[in-house]
Amino acid sequence: MLTGKQKRHLRSLGHGLKPVVLIGKKEIDDHLVAETVAALACHELIKVKVLENCGLDRHEASELLAEATSSEVAQVLGKTFLLYRPAEKPVIVLP
């Protein structure tokens, strides 16, 4: 579980990121989860965008995807959210 200070740090790092994963009308399926796991393994912190044609609410989508990928939701803002999962050799140092 991330603390408030850690979430603020991750939000500052994620501000300039572009969305790596897009959730569309197929919503959250096995392929999307596998793609997200691969992105988290490479980057640790990723931005995910919920498209207009997605039937899920942004908060619901963030919680489902975080649970499926064993990651933490750092921020939900508009139609995007940040997911964080530390790598085996972490690059991001949390306060």
Secondary structure, DSSP 8 states (H G I E B T S, - for coil): ---HHHHHHHHHHHTT--EEEEE-TT-S-HHHHHHHHHHHHHHSEEEEEE-TT--S-HHHHHHHHHHHHT-EEEEEETTEEEEE---SS-SS---
